[in-house]
């Protein structure tokens, strides 16, 4: 069996966890109330393409797919930062749903940041190792 890049695998795994949290958030009662769900976490179609790019790129060991997924995820991170007011009740959140909405927002923000930083780091590390060989 062929040995693949472990850091690339971890990046794809973290992106998949972010996608799963996005899918699970859609099943919650608060998701469609006042668009809390769309403010709290990126929707599935924003995350599906980068996750697919990461897994295909990991399997075939293509660094270009890693870089393109990292760029897409950094743009999604920028879109998610536009909803920063969610943490200080800028759009008023019903107190019954506030802890869950804010927790999902912070978790999504941290996972998104971690994914694209890890993806850029993996790309730079793999491109430097190719230059040394």
N, CA, C and O atoms as a Tinker XYZ file with bonds, in Angstrom:
   532  protein
     1  N      0.836000   -1.177000    0.000000    73     2
     2  CA     0.000000    0.000000    0.000000    64     1     3
     3  C      0.885000    1.246000    0.000000    63     2     4     5
     4  O      1.944000    1.275000    0.626000    81     3
     5  N      0.442000    2.238000   -0.692000    73     3     6
     6  CA     1.193000    3.460000   -0.865000    64     5     7
     7  C      1.111000    4.333000    0.398000    63     6     8     9
     8  O      0.043000    4.464000    0.996000    81     7
     9  N      2.234000    4.922000    0.797000    73     7    10
    10  CA     2.230000    5.800000    1.966000    64     9    11
    11  C      1.866000    7.217000    1.529000    63    10    12    13
    12  O      2.469000    7.778000    0.614000    81    11
    13  N      0.868000    7.778000    2.204000    73    11    14
    14  CA     0.403000    9.117000    1.851000    64    13    15
    15  C      0.741000   10.096000    2.966000    63    14    16    17
    16  O      1.139000    9.695000    4.060000    81    15
    17  N      0.579000   11.365000    2.681000    73    15    18
    18  CA     0.906000   12.437000    3.607000    64    17    19
    19  C     -0.095000   12.461000    4.768000    63    18    20    21
    20  O     -1.298000   12.604000    4.549000    81    19
    21  N      0.399000   12.321000    5.992000    73    19    22
    22  CA    -0.462000   12.297000    7.170000    64    21    23
    23  C     -1.036000   13.680000    7.464000    63    22    24    25
    24  O     -2.191000   13.792000    7.876000    81    23
    25  N     -0.252000   14.727000    7.261000    73    23    26
    26  CA    -0.734000   16.083000    7.506000    64    25    27
    27  C     -1.869000   16.441000    6.553000    63    26    28    29
    28  O     -2.814000   17.127000    6.941000    81    27
    29  N     -1.780000   15.986000    5.332000    73    27    30
    30  CA    -2.841000   16.174000    4.337000    64    29    31
    31  C     -4.115000   15.452000    4.796000    63    30    32    33
    32  O     -5.217000   15.984000    4.664000    81    31
    33  N     -3.954000   14.241000    5.332000    73    31    34
    34  CA    -5.089000   13.468000    5.832000    64    33    35
    35  C     -5.764000   14.180000    6.998000    63    34    36    37
    36  O     -6.992000   14.235000    7.063000    81    35
    37  N     -4.974000   14.723000    7.916000    73    35    38
    38  CA    -5.541000   15.434000    9.068000    64    37    39
    39  C     -6.294000   16.672000    8.607000    63    38    40    41
    40  O     -7.343000   16.997000    9.163000    81    39
    41  N     -5.778000   17.365000    7.606000    73    39    42
    42  CA    -6.475000   18.529000    7.060000    64    41    43
    43  C     -7.823000   18.132000    6.479000    63    42    44    45
    44  O     -8.827000   18.799000    6.731000    81    43
    45  N     -7.855000   17.063000    5.712000    73    43    46
    46  CA    -9.116000   16.590000    5.135000    64    45    47
    47  C    -10.076000   16.124000    6.217000    63    46    48    49
    48  O    -11.288000   16.300000    6.089000    81    47
    49  N     -9.553000   15.536000    7.270000    73    47    50
    50  CA   -10.394000   15.063000    8.368000    64    49    51
    51  C    -11.025000   16.227000    9.129000    63    50    52    53
    52  O    -12.205000   16.166000    9.474000    81    51
    53  N    -10.262000   17.278000    9.394000    73    51    54
    54  CA   -10.808000   18.452000   10.092000    64    53    55
    55  C    -11.865000   19.134000    9.229000    63    54    56    57
    56  O    -12.884000   19.590000    9.747000    81    55
    57  N    -11.637000   19.209000    7.932000    73    55    58
    58  CA   -12.645000   19.783000    7.031000    64    57    59
    59  C    -13.905000   18.928000    7.004000    63    58    60    61
    60  O    -15.012000   19.459000    6.916000    81    59
    61  N    -13.748000   17.621000    7.078000    73    59    62
    62  CA   -14.916000   16.731000    7.113000    64    61    63
    63  C    -15.702000   16.892000    8.404000    63    62    64    65
    64  O    -16.931000   16.820000    8.396000    81    63
    65  N    -15.006000   17.109000    9.513000    73    63    66
    66  CA   -15.693000   17.356000   10.787000    64    65    67
    67  C    -16.485000   18.650000   10.710000    63    66    68    69
    68  O    -17.606000   18.721000   11.214000    81    67
    69  N    -15.918000   19.676000   10.085000    73    67    70
    70  CA   -16.645000   20.932000    9.899000    64    69    71
    71  C    -17.890000   20.720000    9.050000    63    70    72    73
    72  O    -18.941000   21.287000    9.345000    81    71
    73  N    -17.787000   19.918000    8.008000    73    71    74
    74  CA   -18.949000   19.606000    7.171000    64    73    75
    75  C    -20.005000   18.840000    7.964000    63    74    76    77
    76  O    -21.196000   19.121000    7.832000    81    75
    77  N    -19.589000   17.886000    8.779000    73    75    78
    78  CA   -20.542000   17.128000    9.594000    64    77    79
    79  C    -21.245000   18.010000   10.619000    63    78    80    81
    80  O    -22.437000   17.833000   10.872000    81    79
    81  N    -20.528000   18.951000   11.207000    73    79    82
    82  CA   -21.167000   19.876000   12.148000    64    81    83
    83  C    -22.165000   20.754000   11.417000    63    82    84    85
    84  O    -23.227000   21.066000   11.957000    81    83
    85  N    -21.842000   21.154000   10.205000    73    83    86
    86  CA   -22.784000   21.934000    9.410000    64    85    87
    87  C    -24.040000   21.131000    9.093000    63    86    88    89
    88  O    -25.146000   21.671000    9.123000    81    87
    89  N    -23.876000   19.855000    8.792000    73    87    90
    90  CA   -25.034000   18.993000    8.515000    64    89    91
    91  C    -25.860000   18.791000    9.777000    63    90    92    93
    92  O    -27.089000   18.854000    9.730000    81    91
    93  N    -25.195000   18.548000   10.910000    73    91    94
    94  CA   -25.919000   18.348000   12.165000    64    93    95
    95  C    -26.633000   19.614000   12.629000    63    94    96    97
    96  O    -27.705000   19.534000   13.229000    81    95
    97  N    -26.051000   20.775000   12.360000    73    95    98
    98  CA   -26.696000   22.031000   12.761000    64    97    99
    99  C    -28.004000   22.242000   12.006000    63    98   100   101
   100  O    -28.935000   22.854000   12.529000    81    99
   101  N    -28.073000   21.741000   10.791000    73    99   102
   102  CA   -29.306000   21.890000   10.007000    64   101   103
   103  C    -30.467000   21.101000   10.598000    63   102   104   105
   104  O    -31.623000   21.399000   10.297000    81   103
   105  N    -30.193000   20.112000   11.423000    73   103   106
   106  CA   -31.263000   19.307000   12.018000    64   105   107
   107  C    -31.818000   19.922000   13.294000    63   106   108   109
   108  O    -32.805000   19.424000   13.836000    81   107
   109  N    -31.209000   20.985000   13.781000    73   107   110
   110  CA   -31.636000   21.578000   15.045000    64   109   111
   111  C    -32.839000   22.494000   14.852000    63   110   112   113
   112  O    -33.081000   23.010000   13.761000    81   111
   113  N    -33.582000   22.682000   15.933000    73   111   114
   114  CA   -34.803000   23.494000   15.876000    64   113   115
   115  C    -34.501000   24.968000   15.630000    63   114   116   117
   116  O    -35.325000   25.669000   15.042000    81   115
   117  N    -33.362000   25.446000   16.055000    73   115   118
   118  CA   -33.043000   26.860000   15.944000    64   117   119
   119  C    -32.500000   27.248000   14.577000    63   118   120   121
   120  O    -32.330000   28.438000   14.312000    81   119
   121  N    -32.227000   26.301000   13.709000    73   119   122
   122  CA   -31.540000   26.605000   12.455000    64   121   123
   123  C    -32.336000   27.567000   11.571000    63   122   124   125
   124  O    -31.757000   28.496000   11.008000    81   123
   125  N    -33.633000   27.369000   11.438000    73   123   126
   126  CA   -34.436000   28.199000   10.537000    64   125   127
   127  C    -35.092000   29.392000   11.214000    63   126   128   129
   128  O    -35.739000   30.191000   10.537000    81   127
   129  N    -34.948000   29.539000   12.519000    73   127   130
   130  CA   -35.546000   30.674000   13.220000    64   129   131
   131  C    -34.669000   31.899000   12.999000    63   130   132   133
   132  O    -33.508000   31.913000   13.407000    81   131
   133  N    -35.207000   32.911000   12.364000    73   131   134
   134  CA   -34.500000   34.174000   12.095000    64   133   135
   135  C    -33.140000   33.975000   11.425000    63   134   136   137
   136  O    -32.231000   34.782000   11.620000    81   135
   137  N    -32.997000   32.924000   10.651000    73   135   138
   138  CA   -31.749000   32.609000    9.948000    64   137   139
   139  C    -30.556000   32.448000   10.885000    63   138   140   141
   140  O    -29.430000   32.766000   10.502000    81   139
   141  N    -30.779000   31.966000   12.095000    73   139   142
   142  CA   -29.671000   31.747000   13.027000    64   141   143
   143  C    -28.658000   30.760000   12.462000    63   142   144   145
   144  O    -27.449000   30.951000   12.599000    81   143
   145  N    -29.151000   29.723000   11.838000    73   143   146
   146  CA   -28.258000   28.689000   11.328000    64   145   147
   147  C    -27.360000   29.188000   10.219000    63   146   148   149
   148  O    -26.187000   28.820000   10.154000    81   147
   149  N    -27.892000   30.016000    9.352000    73   147   150
   150  CA   -27.081000   30.522000    8.254000    64   149   151
   151  C    -26.090000   31.575000    8.727000    63   150   152   153
   152  O    -25.079000   31.828000    8.071000    81   151
   153  N    -26.386000   32.189000    9.874000    73   151   154
   154  CA   -25.426000   33.117000   10.457000    64   153   155
   155  C    -24.355000   32.379000   11.259000    63   154   156   157
   156  O    -23.209000   32.825000   11.331000    81   155
   157  N    -24.730000   31.255000   11.856000    73   155   158
   158  CA   -23.828000   30.567000   12.778000    64   157   159
   159  C    -22.757000   29.743000   12.075000    63   158   160   161
   160  O    -21.605000   29.738000   12.509000    81   159
   161  N    -23.108000   29.055000   11.012000    73   159   162
   162  CA   -22.146000   28.144000   10.385000    64   161   163
   163  C    -22.340000   28.176000    8.872000    63   162   164   165
   164  O    -23.467000   28.326000    8.400000    81   163
   165  N    -21.255000   28.036000    8.102000    73   163   166
   166  CA   -21.418000   28.009000    6.643000    64   165   167
   167  C    -22.307000   26.846000    6.210000    63   166   168   169
   168  O    -22.287000   25.774000    6.816000    81   167
   169  N    -23.068000   27.068000    5.175000    73   167   170
   170  CA   -23.975000   26.026000    4.707000    64   169   171
   171  C    -23.194000   24.915000    4.009000    63   170   172   173
   172  O    -22.002000   25.044000    3.728000    81   171
   173  N    -23.895000   23.835000    3.744000    73   171   174
   174  CA   -23.249000   22.626000    3.238000    64   173   175
   175  C    -22.603000   22.854000    1.874000    63   174   176   177
   176  O    -21.506000   22.355000    1.621000    81   175
   177  N    -23.262000   23.597000    1.001000    73   175   178
   178  CA   -22.704000   23.741000   -0.349000    64   177   179
   179  C    -21.432000   24.580000   -0.363000    63   178   180   181
   180  O    -20.669000   24.496000   -1.326000    81   179
   181  N    -21.172000   25.389000    0.667000    73   179   182
   182  CA   -19.897000   26.097000    0.760000    64   181   183
   183  C    -18.764000   25.169000    1.178000    63   182   184   185
   184  O    -17.602000   25.418000    0.857000    81   183
   185  N    -19.099000   24.104000    1.891000    73   183   186
   186  CA   -18.071000   23.224000    2.440000    64   185   187
   187  C    -17.880000   21.935000    1.660000    63   186   188   189
   188  O    -16.853000   21.272000    1.804000    81   187
   189  N    -18.847000   21.573000    0.844000    73   187   190
   190  CA   -18.794000   20.286000    0.153000    64   189   191
   191  C    -17.664000   20.228000   -0.883000    63   190   192   193
   192  O    -16.960000   19.222000   -0.977000    81   191
   193  N    -17.494000   21.288000   -1.645000    73   191   194
   194  CA   -16.454000   21.302000   -2.678000    64   193   195
   195  C    -15.046000   21.252000   -2.068000    63   194   196   197
   196  O    -14.228000   20.454000   -2.525000    81   195
   197  N    -14.729000   22.083000   -1.043000    73   195   198
   198  CA   -13.383000   21.955000   -0.463000    64   197   199
   199  C    -13.102000   20.590000    0.160000    63   198   200   201
   200  O    -11.987000   20.078000    0.058000    81   199
   201  N    -14.110000   19.997000    0.806000    73   199   202
   202  CA   -13.901000   18.675000    1.406000    64   201   203
   203  C    -13.642000   17.637000    0.314000    63   202   204   205
   204  O    -12.760000   16.790000    0.457000    81   203
   205  N    -14.399000   17.700000   -0.760000    73   203   206
   206  CA   -14.177000   16.766000   -1.871000    64   205   207
   207  C    -12.796000   16.983000   -2.492000    63   206   208   209
   208  O    -12.103000   16.020000   -2.820000    81   207
   209  N    -12.399000   18.241000   -2.653000    73   207   210
   210  CA   -11.068000   18.526000   -3.195000    64   209   211
   211  C     -9.968000   17.987000   -2.290000    63   210   212   213
   212  O     -8.971000   17.446000   -2.768000    81   211
   213  N    -10.151000   18.137000   -0.989000    73   211   214
   214  CA    -9.132000   17.655000   -0.057000    64   213   215
   215  C     -8.999000   16.136000   -0.082000    63   214   216   217
   216  O     -7.885000   15.612000   -0.088000    81   215
   217  N    -10.130000   15.422000   -0.096000    73   215   218
   218  CA   -10.047000   13.963000   -0.094000    64   217   219
   219  C     -9.514000   13.420000   -1.416000    63   218   220   221
   220  O     -8.720000   12.479000   -1.421000    81   219
   221  N     -9.935000   13.994000   -2.522000    73   219   222
   222  CA    -9.414000   13.543000   -3.823000    64   221   223
   223  C     -7.931000   13.884000   -3.942000    63   222   224   225
   224  O     -7.137000   13.083000   -4.435000    81   223
   225  N     -7.569000   15.084000   -3.485000    73   223   226
   226  CA    -6.165000   15.477000   -3.516000    64   225   227
   227  C     -5.292000   14.628000   -2.621000    63   226   228   229
   228  O     -4.149000   14.331000   -2.967000    81   227
   229  N     -5.821000   14.231000   -1.464000    73   227   230
   230  CA    -5.055000   13.356000   -0.576000    64   229   231
   231  C     -4.864000   11.980000   -1.210000    63   230   232   233
   232  O     -3.773000   11.413000   -1.153000    81   231
   233  N     -5.911000   11.454000   -1.804000    73   231   234
   234  CA    -5.827000   10.113000   -2.383000    64   233   235
   235  C     -4.842000   10.068000   -3.553000    63   234   236   237
   236  O     -4.044000    9.138000   -3.667000    81   235
   237  N     -4.906000   11.084000   -4.423000    73   235   238
   238  CA    -4.034000   11.095000   -5.598000    64   237   239
   239  C     -2.752000   11.892000   -5.385000    63   238   240   241
   240  O     -1.933000   12.005000   -6.298000    81   239
   241  N     -2.571000   12.448000   -4.184000    73   239   242
   242  CA    -1.384000   13.228000   -3.820000    64   241   243
   243  C     -1.141000   14.401000   -4.764000    63   242   244   245
   244  O     -0.053000   14.559000   -5.320000    81   243
   245  N     -2.172000   15.211000   -4.931000    73   243   246
   246  CA    -2.087000   16.393000   -5.784000    64   245   247
   247  C     -2.099000   17.626000   -4.883000    63   246   248   249
   248  O     -3.078000   17.879000   -4.181000    81   247
   249  N     -0.999000   18.396000   -4.907000    73   247   250
   250  CA    -0.913000   19.562000   -4.037000    64   249   251
   251  C     -1.737000   20.738000   -4.544000    63   250   252   253
   252  O     -2.104000   21.614000   -3.760000    81   251
   253  N     -2.031000   20.774000   -5.822000    73   251   254
   254  CA    -2.847000   21.857000   -6.367000    64   253   255
   255  C     -4.263000   21.841000   -5.823000    63   254   256   257
   256  O     -4.858000   22.895000   -5.602000    81   255
   257  N     -4.804000   20.656000   -5.606000    73   255   258
   258  CA    -6.145000   20.556000   -5.025000    64   257   259
   259  C     -6.148000   21.014000   -3.572000    63   258   260   261
   260  O     -7.127000   21.593000   -3.101000    81   259
   261  N     -5.060000   20.755000   -2.866000    73   259   262
   262  CA    -4.934000   21.224000   -1.490000    64   261   263
   263  C     -4.932000   22.740000   -1.437000    63   262   264   265
   264  O     -5.599000   23.339000   -0.593000    81   263
   265  N     -4.188000   23.356000   -2.332000    73   263   266
   266  CA    -4.124000   24.814000   -2.353000    64   265   267
   267  C     -5.459000   25.428000   -2.751000    63   266   268   269
   268  O     -5.872000   26.432000   -2.169000    81   267
   269  N     -6.137000   24.847000   -3.726000    73   267   270
   270  CA    -7.432000   25.398000   -4.137000    64   269   271
   271  C     -8.472000   25.246000   -3.028000    63   270   272   273
   272  O     -9.290000   26.144000   -2.832000    81   271
   273  N     -8.455000   24.129000   -2.302000    73   271   274
   274  CA    -9.375000   23.959000   -1.174000    64   273   275
   275  C     -9.059000   24.955000   -0.067000    63   274   276   277
   276  O     -9.970000   25.468000    0.583000    81   275
   277  N     -7.776000   25.233000    0.156000    73   275   278
   278  CA    -7.389000   26.200000    1.181000    64   277   279
   279  C     -7.863000   27.602000    0.825000    63   278   280   281
   280  O     -8.303000   28.351000    1.698000    81   279
   281  N     -7.775000   27.956000   -0.438000    73   279   282
   282  CA    -8.245000   29.279000   -0.869000    64   281   283
   283  C     -9.758000   29.394000   -0.705000    63   282   284   285
   284  O    -10.255000   30.413000   -0.227000    81   283
   285  N    -10.485000   28.361000   -1.095000    73   283   286
   286  CA   -11.945000   28.378000   -0.944000    64   285   287
   287  C    -12.328000   28.473000    0.527000    63   286   288   289
   288  O    -13.235000   29.227000    0.881000    81   287
   289  N    -11.651000   27.722000    1.386000    73   287   290
   290  CA   -11.964000   27.757000    2.814000    64   289   291
   291  C    -11.596000   29.092000    3.448000    63   290   292   293
   292  O    -12.259000   29.522000    4.392000    81   291
   293  N    -10.560000   29.754000    2.954000    73   291   294
   294  CA   -10.234000   31.075000    3.494000    64   293   295
   295  C    -11.285000   32.103000    3.095000    63   294   296   297
   296  O    -11.572000   33.021000    3.863000    81   295
   297  N    -11.858000   31.964000    1.915000    73   295   298
   298  CA   -12.949000   32.851000    1.507000    64   297   299
   299  C    -14.192000   32.590000    2.351000    63   298   300   301
   300  O    -14.873000   33.531000    2.758000    81   299
   301  N    -14.489000   31.324000    2.615000    73   299   302
   302  CA   -15.622000   30.973000    3.481000    64   301   303
   303  C    -15.392000   31.515000    4.889000    63   302   304   305
   304  O    -16.336000   31.961000    5.541000    81   303
   305  N    -14.145000   31.480000    5.363000    73   303   306
   306  CA   -13.815000   32.041000    6.673000    64   305   307
   307  C    -14.084000   33.545000    6.694000    63   306   308   309
   308  O    -14.603000   34.074000    7.678000    81   307
   309  N    -13.736000   34.222000    5.621000    73   307   310
   310  CA   -14.032000   35.652000    5.535000    64   309   311
   311  C    -15.520000   35.938000    5.556000    63   310   312   313
   312  O    -15.962000   36.896000    6.190000    81   311
   313  N    -16.301000   35.109000    4.866000    73   311   314
   314  CA   -17.761000   35.260000    4.914000    64   313   315
   315  C    -18.289000   35.031000    6.323000    63   314   316   317
   316  O    -19.212000   35.716000    6.765000    81   315
   317  N    -17.706000   34.072000    7.024000    73   315   318
   318  CA   -18.175000   33.767000    8.370000    64   317   319
   319  C    -17.807000   34.884000    9.350000    63   318   320   321
   320  O    -18.522000   35.103000   10.328000    81   319
   321  N    -16.715000   35.584000    9.104000    73   319   322
   322  CA   -16.342000   36.695000    9.979000    64   321   323
   323  C    -17.315000   37.866000    9.871000    63   322   324   325
   324  O    -17.386000   38.691000   10.781000    81   323
   325  N    -18.060000   37.951000    8.778000    73   323   326
   326  CA   -19.062000   39.009000    8.653000    64   325   327
   327  C    -20.157000   38.894000    9.701000    63   326   328   329
   328  O    -20.845000   39.875000    9.980000    81   327
   329  N    -20.329000   37.721000   10.283000    73   327   330
   330  CA   -21.365000   37.493000   11.287000    64   329   331
   331  C    -20.805000   37.540000   12.700000    63   330   332   333
   332  O    -21.361000   36.915000   13.603000    81   331
   333  N    -19.723000   38.264000   12.907000    73   331   334
   334  CA   -19.065000   38.342000   14.203000    64   333   335
   335  C    -19.993000   38.910000   15.275000    63   334   336   337
   336  O    -19.850000   38.573000   16.450000    81   335
   337  N    -20.927000   39.755000   14.895000    73   335   338
   338  CA   -21.860000   40.347000   15.848000    64   337   339
   339  C    -22.766000   39.335000   16.516000    63   338   340   341
   340  O    -23.437000   39.655000   17.497000    81   339
   341  N    -22.794000   38.140000   16.005000    73   339   342
   342  CA   -23.613000   37.075000   16.593000    64   341   343
   343  C    -23.210000   36.793000   18.037000    63   342   344   345
   344  O    -24.044000   36.381000   18.843000    81   343
   345  N    -21.949000   37.010000   18.365000    73   343   346
   346  CA   -21.475000   36.729000   19.718000    64   345   347
   347  C    -21.919000   37.773000   20.734000    63   346   348   349
   348  O    -22.009000   37.467000   21.923000    81   347
   349  N    -22.198000   38.993000   20.299000    73   347   350
   350  CA   -22.642000   40.014000   21.251000    64   349   351
   351  C    -24.083000   40.444000   20.993000    63   350   352   353
   352  O    -24.460000   41.587000   21.253000    81   351
   353  N    -24.881000   39.510000   20.478000    73   351   354
   354  CA   -26.318000   39.703000   20.248000    64   353   355
   355  C    -26.625000   40.861000   19.312000    63   354   356   357
   356  O    -27.616000   41.564000   19.512000    81   355
   357  N    -25.799000   41.076000   18.299000    73   355   358
   358  CA   -26.118000   42.118000   17.327000    64   357   359
   359  C    -27.415000   41.780000   16.603000    63   358   360   361
   360  O    -28.322000   42.613000   16.616000    81   359
   361  N    -27.567000   40.618000   15.973000    73   359   362
   362  CA   -28.945000   40.212000   15.691000    64   361   363
   363  C    -29.437000   39.528000   16.960000    63   362   364   365
   364  O    -28.823000   38.567000   17.425000    81   363
   365  N    -30.525000   40.010000   17.517000    73   363   366
   366  CA   -31.007000   39.482000   18.796000    64   365   367
   367  C    -31.282000   37.991000   18.671000    63   366   368   369
   368  O    -31.952000   37.542000   17.740000    81   367
   369  N    -30.755000   37.234000   19.623000    73   367   370
   370  CA   -30.946000   35.786000   19.650000    64   369   371
   371  C    -31.810000   35.454000   20.855000    63   370   372   373
   372  O    -31.538000   35.911000   21.965000    81   371
   373  N    -32.838000   34.670000   20.641000    73   371   374
   374  CA   -33.709000   34.241000   21.723000    64   373   375
   375  C    -32.866000   33.490000   22.752000    63   374   376   377
   376  O    -32.038000   32.655000   22.388000    81   375
   377  N    -33.075000   33.785000   24.030000    73   375   378
   378  CA   -32.217000   33.228000   25.079000    64   377   379
   379  C    -32.267000   31.705000   25.134000    63   378   380   381
   380  O    -31.330000   31.072000   25.623000    81   379
   381  N    -33.324000   31.126000   24.649000    73   379   382
   382  CA   -33.428000   29.661000   24.637000    64   381   383
   383  C    -32.411000   29.034000   23.677000    63   382   384   385
   384  O    -31.899000   27.945000   23.936000    81   383
   385  N    -32.124000   29.718000   22.579000    73   383   386
   386  CA   -31.231000   29.173000   21.557000    64   385   387
   387  C    -29.839000   29.806000   21.561000    63   386   388   389
   388  O    -28.952000   29.336000   20.848000    81   387
   389  N    -29.632000   30.855000   22.344000    73   387   390
   390  CA   -28.368000   31.593000   22.303000    64   389   391
   391  C    -27.136000   30.734000   22.603000    63   390   392   393
   392  O    -26.148000   30.843000   21.877000    81   391
   393  N    -27.146000   29.887000   23.637000    73   391   394
   394  CA   -25.928000   29.103000   23.886000    64   393   395
   395  C    -25.554000   28.180000   22.723000    63   394   396   397
   396  O    -24.380000   28.060000   22.375000    81   395
   397  N    -26.537000   27.544000   22.135000    73   395   398
   398  CA   -26.245000   26.613000   21.044000    64   397   399
   399  C    -25.783000   27.352000   19.788000    63   398   400   401
   400  O    -24.842000   26.921000   19.122000    81   399
   401  N    -26.441000   28.456000   19.469000    73   399   402
   402  CA   -26.071000   29.220000   18.271000    64   401   403
   403  C    -24.650000   29.760000   18.414000    63   402   404   405
   404  O    -23.856000   29.674000   17.478000    81   403
   405  N    -24.333000   30.308000   19.570000    73   403   406
   406  CA   -22.997000   30.871000   19.772000    64   405   407
   407  C    -21.922000   29.784000   19.815000    63   406   408   409
   408  O    -20.816000   29.982000   19.312000    81   407
   409  N    -22.245000   28.644000   20.409000    73   407   410
   410  CA   -21.289000   27.538000   20.454000    64   409   411
   411  C    -20.997000   27.011000   19.053000    63   410   412   413
   412  O    -19.842000   26.756000   18.710000    81   411
   413  N    -22.028000   26.849000   18.258000    73   411   414
   414  CA   -21.833000   26.364000   16.888000    64   413   415
   415  C    -21.060000   27.390000   16.072000    63   414   416   417
   416  O    -20.229000   27.017000   15.244000    81   415
   417  N    -21.318000   28.679000   16.291000    73   415   418
   418  CA   -20.588000   29.717000   15.564000    64   417   419
   419  C    -19.096000   29.659000   15.893000    63   418   420   421
   420  O    -18.257000   29.663000   14.992000    81   419
   421  N    -18.773000   29.607000   17.178000    73   419   422
   422  CA   -17.361000   29.592000   17.581000    64   421   423
   423  C    -16.681000   28.305000   17.129000    63   422   424   425
   424  O    -15.545000   28.339000   16.658000    81   423
   425  N    -17.361000   27.179000   17.267000    73   423   426
   426  CA   -16.793000   25.904000   16.832000    64   425   427
   427  C    -16.547000   25.899000   15.323000    63   426   428   429
   428  O    -15.499000   25.447000   14.861000    81   427
   429  N    -17.511000   26.400000   14.563000    73   427   430
   430  CA   -17.338000   26.483000   13.118000    64   429   431
   431  C    -16.221000   27.427000   12.726000    63   430   432   433
   432  O    -15.461000   27.151000   11.797000    81   431
   433  N    -16.120000   28.549000   13.441000    73   431   434
   434  CA   -15.071000   29.523000   13.157000    64   433   435
   435  C    -13.684000   28.938000   13.428000    63   434   436   437
   436  O    -12.764000   29.100000   12.628000    81   435
   437  N    -13.549000   28.261000   14.557000    73   435   438
   438  CA   -12.255000   27.674000   14.914000    64   437   439
   439  C    -11.888000   26.532000   13.966000    63   438   440   441
   440  O    -10.739000   26.433000   13.536000    81   439
   441  N    -12.843000   25.679000   13.640000    73   439   442
   442  CA   -12.554000   24.580000   12.711000    64   441   443
   443  C    -12.226000   25.097000   11.315000    63   442   444   445
   444  O    -11.349000   24.556000   10.642000    81   443
   445  N    -12.922000   26.134000   10.883000    73   443   446
   446  CA   -12.642000   26.708000    9.566000    64   445   447
   447  C    -11.252000   27.340000    9.544000    63   446   448   449
   448  O    -10.490000   27.141000    8.598000    81   447
   449  N    -10.928000   28.093000   10.578000    73   447   450
   450  CA    -9.606000   28.699000   10.668000    64   449   451
   451  C     -8.522000   27.622000   10.715000    63   450   452   453
   452  O     -7.513000   27.715000   10.015000    81   451
   453  N     -8.738000   26.611000   11.538000    73   451   454
   454  CA    -7.765000   25.526000   11.636000    64   453   455
   455  C     -7.589000   24.775000   10.337000    63   454   456   457
   456  O     -6.477000   24.376000    9.991000    81   455
   457  N     -8.675000   24.579000    9.615000    73   455   458
   458  CA    -8.587000   23.828000    8.365000    64   457   459
   459  C     -7.782000   24.575000    7.322000    63   458   460   461
   460  O     -6.888000   23.998000    6.702000    81   459
   461  N     -8.086000   25.861000    7.115000    73   459   462
   462  CA    -7.360000   26.514000    6.024000    64   461   463
   463  C     -5.929000   26.873000    6.410000    63   462   464   465
   464  O     -5.061000   26.933000    5.539000    81   463
   465  N     -5.660000   27.113000    7.694000    73   463   466
   466  CA    -4.271000   27.334000    8.112000    64   465   467
   467  C     -3.471000   26.038000    7.977000    63   466   468   469
   468  O     -2.334000   26.048000    7.506000    81   467
   469  N     -4.068000   24.938000    8.389000    73   467   470
   470  CA    -3.413000   23.634000    8.252000    64   469   471
   471  C     -3.206000   23.271000    6.780000    63   470   472   473
   472  O     -2.192000   22.673000    6.419000    81   471
   473  N     -4.164000   23.634000    5.942000    73   471   474
   474  CA    -4.028000   23.351000    4.511000    64   473   475
   475  C     -2.883000   24.159000    3.898000    63   474   476   477
   476  O     -2.090000   23.621000    3.125000    81   475
   477  N     -2.794000   25.448000    4.239000    73   475   478
   478  CA    -1.687000   26.253000    3.724000    64   477   479
   479  C     -0.346000   25.742000    4.251000    63   478   480   481
   480  O      0.636000   25.687000    3.510000    81   479
   481  N     -0.307000   25.369000    5.531000    73   479   482
   482  CA     0.924000   24.841000    6.116000    64   481   483
   483  C      1.336000   23.535000    5.438000    63   482   484   485
   484  O      2.514000   23.325000    5.146000    81   483
   485  N      0.375000   22.671000    5.194000    73   483   486
   486  CA     0.665000   21.399000    4.523000    64   485   487
   487  C      1.183000   21.643000    3.114000    63   486   488   489
   488  O      2.120000   20.980000    2.668000    81   487
   489  N      0.573000   22.596000    2.413000    73   487   490
   490  CA     1.018000   22.898000    1.051000    64   489   491
   491  C      2.448000   23.431000    1.051000    63   490   492   493
   492  O      3.274000   23.008000    0.242000    81   491
   493  N      2.738000   24.358000    1.957000    73   491   494
   494  CA     4.085000   24.928000    2.013000    64   493   495
   495  C      5.103000   23.859000    2.394000    63   494   496   497
   496  O      6.188000   23.791000    1.816000    81   495
   497  N      4.749000   23.028000    3.366000    73   495   498
   498  CA     5.670000   21.969000    3.790000    64   497   499
   499  C      5.921000   20.965000    2.669000    63   498   500   501
   500  O      7.057000   20.537000    2.463000    81   499
   501  N      4.878000   20.589000    1.949000    73   499   502
   502  CA     5.069000   19.620000    0.866000    64   501   503
   503  C      5.827000   20.233000   -0.306000    63   502   504   505
   504  O      6.608000   19.543000   -0.963000    81   503
   505  N      5.608000   21.518000   -0.578000    73   503   506
   506  CA     6.346000   22.135000   -1.683000    64   505   507
   507  C      7.810000   22.341000   -1.314000    63   506   508   509
   508  O      8.678000   22.267000   -2.184000    81   507
   509  N      8.103000   22.601000   -0.033000    73   507   510
   510  CA     9.500000   22.722000    0.384000    64   509   511
   511  C     10.207000   21.374000    0.366000    63   510   512   513
   512  O     11.391000   21.297000    0.036000    81   511
   513  N      9.490000   20.314000    0.719000    73   511   514
   514  CA    10.119000   18.989000    0.690000    64   513   515
   515  C     10.381000   18.534000   -0.746000    63   514   516   517
   516  O     11.323000   17.780000   -0.992000    81   515
   517  N      9.560000   18.981000   -1.689000    73   515   518
   518  CA     9.806000   18.645000   -3.091000    64   517   519
   519  C     11.035000   19.369000   -3.623000    63   518   520   521
   520  O     11.769000   18.820000   -4.445000    81   519
   521  N     11.269000   20.607000   -3.156000    73   519   522
   522  CA    12.434000   21.359000   -3.612000    64   521   523
   523  C     13.727000   20.784000   -3.051000    63   522   524   525
   524  O     14.773000   20.872000   -3.695000    81   523
   525  N     13.669000   20.194000   -1.853000    73   523   526
   526  CA    14.870000   19.615000   -1.253000    64   525   527
   527  C     15.262000   18.306000   -1.919000    63   526   528   529
   528  O     16.437000   17.939000   -1.910000    81   527
   529  N     14.302000   17.598000   -2.495000    73   527   530
   530  CA    14.592000   16.296000   -3.123000    64   529   531
   531  C     15.278000   16.421000   -4.434000    63   530   532
   532  O     15.581000   15.412000   -5.071000    81   531
